[in-house]
């Protein structure tokens, strides 16, 4: 990771600290997450594929997109995953 410094308004810093407390993480992690969300949203609008650090991040982004679009899966998906994935 690269180290950088930014200036925040007092209310911005307070809000970030509150988010970090709720998520039980650091302010830095909250900021990185917010930056990733904004960059991913900007990439989707511009048509460019966003860069993900892992396959897990990609899956989470897809799940968030489906949730925002109002998508849902079968109610027994977790129980019958093989059936839906492989037709077994």
N, C-alpha and C positions, 0 to 999 in steps of 0.2 A: 504494500500500500504506500501511497505517497502522502506525506504530511502537508497540510495546508492550514492557513489561518483565515478566519472570516470575522467580520464585525457584525454583531447581532444587536437589535434593539432589545432593551430590557424585557419587554413583553414577549418577544420571540424566544428569548432564552428561557423565560419562565414556562412558556407553553411547551418547549422542547423537554425541559426537565420533568414536567408533569407527564408527558407522553412516555418518557423513559421510565419513570416510576411505575406507571400502569403496565408497561410491557416488561418490566423487570430487566431492562437493558441499559446501556449507556446512552448518553446524549449523542455521542459520535455514531453509534449504531442506528439510532433513530434518524439522524441526518442522512447517513448513507442510504437508508431505506427510502426516505422521501425523495432523494435525488434519483435513485434507481426508478422509482415509480414515475416520476416526471419524465425522465429520459425515455423510458419504455413507452409511455403514452405519446410522447412527441414522435418517437420512431414509428408507432403504429399509424399516426396521422400522416406522416411523410411517406409511408409505404416501405420504409427500410426495416429490415429485421433487427430487433433489439439484440444486443449481446447479453448472454446470460452466463453467470459464473459456473452454473451447474445444471444438470438435467432437472433437478428438483426445483430450481427457480423457474425453469420453463414450465413445468407442470403446474406450479402454483399460479403463474401468470395466466395459464390457460383456464384454470379453475376460476380465477377472479373474473376473467373475461366472460365465461359462461354464466357465472352468477349474475353479473351486471346485465347480461342479455336476457336474463330470466330463464335460462336453461336449467333443466333438472334431469336426473337419470332415473332409471327404474328404482322403486323403493327397496328392492331386494338385491341391488347391485353388489354390495359388499359380500353378501352370503353366496351369491351365484356368479362371482366374477369370472370363473373359468368358462361358464356357459356363455356369457356375453362376449368374452374375448376370443374363445376358440371354438364355440359352438358345441361344447361337450355337454 
